[in-house]
Amino acid sequence: MLKLLRIRFILVNMVLATLVLVVAFGSVCYIDYQSRVRDVYDELALTLNQAQSPTVSQIEELLPLHRVGDQTQDEMKVAADLPSATEAGHATDDAAATPDAAQDAAPGLEIGRGDEAVIPIAVYLVKSDGVYTALGDYASASISHSILLTANSEALASPDNSGLLEDVGLFFERRATSNGVLIAYADESNVNSWQSLAWVLVGVGVGVLVAFFFINIFFSWWALRPVRAAWDQQQQFVQDASHELKTPLAVILANMAILQSTPTSTVAEQAQWVESTQTEAERMRALVNDMLDLARPEDVVRAEMVQVPVDLSDLVQTEALQFESVAFEGGVMLESDLADGVVVLGAPDRLQRMVGTLIDNACKYANDGGRVDVELTRSRNHAYLTVANTGAPIPPEDLPHVFDRFYRADKARTSGKGGYGLGLAIAREIAREHNGDITVASSDAEGTAFKVKLPLVD
């Protein structure tokens, strides 16, 4: 189950990361594309502004005029008389077109003077009688005749004064003048650099996702460690609870079978089995109550708990007196050294249970002829209750687990000390309910000592 949860965790994170990268990188590419489109239109508009200045006689002196749609000519040279175009060695007709670097970058749009403009522009004047001429003085490129015929036809028929001619892959800007219609063209390849950017971003994105995947694996393991620990504790809790309940249930069922086997016997005659059943039932009730106590959420316990000032000195003294007979029967000396007037804020019954649990636990596990010391001290802001006993120390590997539910160092449960391993877990919960805590230390020389820290009443 936890493995499936981890896989889902990684999958969700990877999907979210992929969506974020796609949206982010897609936005970058879109912004780059729109920016370059604006640059193209700005360059087209600037070129047309410059081309509007010449007179008709000046235009006719630049180049011979050619009629749009004249297909009888074997060779049509656009901008052939331009010195710059001749020097650059670029042919303008279909037959002379060669697959050089310029045509690879801009099919149909041949660069004539790329050093005079950021974006290569071809400019033409189309008159009302269908005759067109190339304005070489304002152009930095030229268009092959066959493509130009289609481009002029579509540009003149377009309802908009600017746009993209998808059939020929050219952006155009159209402007009507007294001399005719000026049309400026720029190749679509000028705005397609976003594709190269997109491939770069795809590579970056793949690298980021691969790195994020491995980071995700590590953090999923790290984040689910508390969940795994809680899951393991829950499983262990169920196993231990089942083990503890199994014994009294077996005794009760055995007693009931004996009683049923002698239906004519009186209650007095079967008192032994009745009393045994009652004892086991009471043990089960105590166990169930402890389990319910531990299962209650801490915030609910705090909300229901009525806290009042409690004289901890008097409470500890009372509990120590209660266990003097228990210690005497076990051959243990119980000593107490309690500071007077130690007052804490809390629930008296809960604090009484915590103190009783610690003293009872110390008496049970003290060695024969040993001793139990109960000490209560105070500092400026806190009260400290220490319950120590002599005897065999708690093994170092068991110390971190002494407050776990059902945990006992005697894993075979053959110590004969009784209990279910819930007392110390409940004691710690009570201390935490009162904004305190319990720690434990154990060694051969010092024995075992449980120390409770509680805040004093302000």
C-alpha positions, -999 to +999 in steps of 0.1 A: +000+000+000+028+024+009+046+015-023+015+023-043+011+056-024+047+065-032+043+058-069+012+080-070+031+107-051+059+106-077+034+104-106+014+134-095+045+155-089+059+146-123+026+154-141+024+188-123+061+195-131+055+186-168+025+208-170+043+237-154+073+234-178+050+230-209+030+261-199+062+281-191+082+271-221+052+274-244+046+309-231+083+318-238+081+304-274+048+322-280+061+355-267+093+351-288+071+344-319+048+374-313+078+397-307+094+387-340+062+391-359+059+426-345+095+433-356+087+421-391+056+444-394+075+473-379+103+468-405+077+465-433+060+497-422+093+515-419+103+504-454+069+516-469+072+549-452+106+554-469+093+542-502+064+566-503+087+596-509+098+592-546+079+607-575+066+588-605+094+598-627+119+588-601+103+554-598+103+547-635+139+556-638+148+529-612+136+498-631+116+489-662+080+482-655+066+446-658+029+437-662+015+414-635+006+380-648+026+382-680+035+345-685+049+349-721+083+361-710+110+333-708+129+352-683+118+379-658+146+395-638+134+414-608+158+440-595+184+429-622+196+464-627+202+470-590+239+474-584+238+458-550+218+428-563+243+423-591+273+426-568+258+400-544+253+376-573+217+367-566+195+358-596+158+368-594+142+345-619+130+309-615+156+294-638+185+311-621+173+303-585+199+281-567+196+263-534+222+285-516+221+295-480+199+325-486+172+305-504+174+278-478+166+304-452+140+322-473+125+303-502+115+328-529+129+357-511+165+364-522+186+386-500+201+415-519+214+439-492+212+422-459+236+446-443+211+475-447+182+460-428+177+438-398+151+419-417+154+414-455+126+433-472+114+432-508+093+463-520+072+466-551+049+492-566+018+478-584+000+503-606-037+504-614-031+490-649-015+458-635+021+469-640+046+464-611+081+475-605+107+466-578+119+496-557+155+484-553+167+515-534+144+506-505+147+469-507+172+445-491+159+414-509+141+403-541+114+377-549+115+352-578+090+360-605+067+330-601+063+335-564+059+372-568+030+368-591+011+347-566+021+370-537+010+402-554-023+386-564-031+374-529-018+406-513-041+428-535-071+405-529-066+405-491-092+424-471-064+435-447-036+458-453-011+434-437-009+397-429+007+364-437+004+348-471+005+312-461+007+298-496+040+315-504+052+319-468+055+357-469+044+385-446+032+416-464+023+452-458+002+470-483-003+507-487-022+527-514-006+558-528-013+582-556+012+563-578-003+529-571-001+502-544+031+498-525+036+462-512+065+452-489+073+415-483+093+396-457+099+359-455+081+339-428+115+323-418+123+355-401+099+346-372+105+309-371+135+311-348+111+301-320+112+266-333+149+264-326+142+279-292+115+254-286+139+225-293+164+240-269+137+243-242+126+207-249+161+196-241+163+217-210+129+205-199+138+168-204+169+174-183+150+192-156+123+164-155+150+137-152+167+156-123+133+163-107+124+126-111+154+115-090+148+143-065+112+132-063+123+096-055+144+108-026+118+132-012+090+107-016+110+083+005+118+111+030+083+124+032+067+090+036+090+079+064+066+092+091+038+075+073+057+042+072+066+045+108+029+052+117+018+023+096+043-001+112+032+011+146-004+006+138+003-029+125+024-037+157-004-022+178-030-045+163-008-075+167+000-067+203-036-058+212-047-091+197-020-110+217-031-093+250-068-099+244-063-135+233-052-148+267-081-135+288-106-145+261-091-180+261-095-182+299-130-169+299-140-194+272-124-222+291-142-212+323-175-210+305-169-245+290-163-259+325-195-242+338-215-256+310-202-291+315-217-292+351-251-275+347-265-290+379-237-275+401-245-244+422-228-211+419-209-217+452-196-250+438-183-232+407-171-201+424-135-207+413-144-205+376-168-176+381-142-155+399-116-164+373-140-152+346-147-120+364-110-113+369-102-118+332-131-097+322-119-069+344-085-071+329-100-069+295-120-039+304-089-022+318-070-030+286-098-017+264-100+015+284-063+021+281-065+015+243-093+039+240-075+064+261-045+063+238-066+064+207-082+097+216-068+127+197-047+150+218-068+181+208-100+164+219-084+154+253-072+190+258-106+204+250-124+180+274-098+183+302-106+207+330-074+221+343-070+236+377-040+245+399-028+212+414-004+209+444+019+184+428+039+180+461+008+168+479-003+146+450+031+129+447+032+124+485-002+107+485+008+083+457+041+074+473+022+065+505-002+044+485+027+023+471+046+018+504+028-015+510+035-027+475+072-019+479+073-036+513+058-068+499+084-067+471+113-062+495+119-027+481+127+004+500+107+034+489+121+068+497+108+103+487+123+137+488+097+163+477+099+200+475+069+219+491+045+241+473+051+229+438+019+238+419+011+230+383-019+236+361-036+204+351-062+176+356-057+160+391-069+126+380-047+125+350-016+136+369-024+111+396-025+083+371+009+094+356+026+096+390+011+062+400+022+046+368+058+057+372+060+046+409+043+013+402+066+006+373+097+014+394+085-009+422+079-038+398+113-037+382+135-029+412+157-057+423+152-076+455+164-056+484+167-026+461+152+009+464+129+033+447+136+071+450+109+097+443+122+132+440+103+164+433+122+196+426+115+229+410+133+255+389+121+290+380+095+279+355+093+241+357+087+213+381+108+181+378+096+147+391+122+119+391+113+083+398+144+061+399+149+024+409+179+001+412+181-032+394+188-044+359+191-015+335+171-012+303+192-024+274+203+006+252+185-008+221+152-008+241+155+027+256+141+045+225+110+023+226+101+022+263+072+047+256+059+027+226+025+011+230+026-026+241+064-024+241+083-044+268+119-053+269+107-087+280+096-097+245+087-133+256+063-118+282+076-142+308+087-116+334+056-122+354+054-085+362+019-081+347+007-051+327+002-047+290+030-023+281+006+006+279+014+023+312+044+043+301+028+053+268-002+067+287+021+085+312+039+102+284+006+112+267-005+127+301+027+147+304+023+161+269-013+170+276+001+192+303+027+208+280+054+187+295+074+155+287+091+124+301+126+112+295+144+081+306+180+072+314+193+038+325+227+024+333+243-003+355+257+022+379+227+045+383+198+022+376+168+035+357+153+069+362+122+085+346+121+123+347+090+143+342+091+180+333+060+201+338+055+239+336+047+257+369+016+279+374+025+315+365 
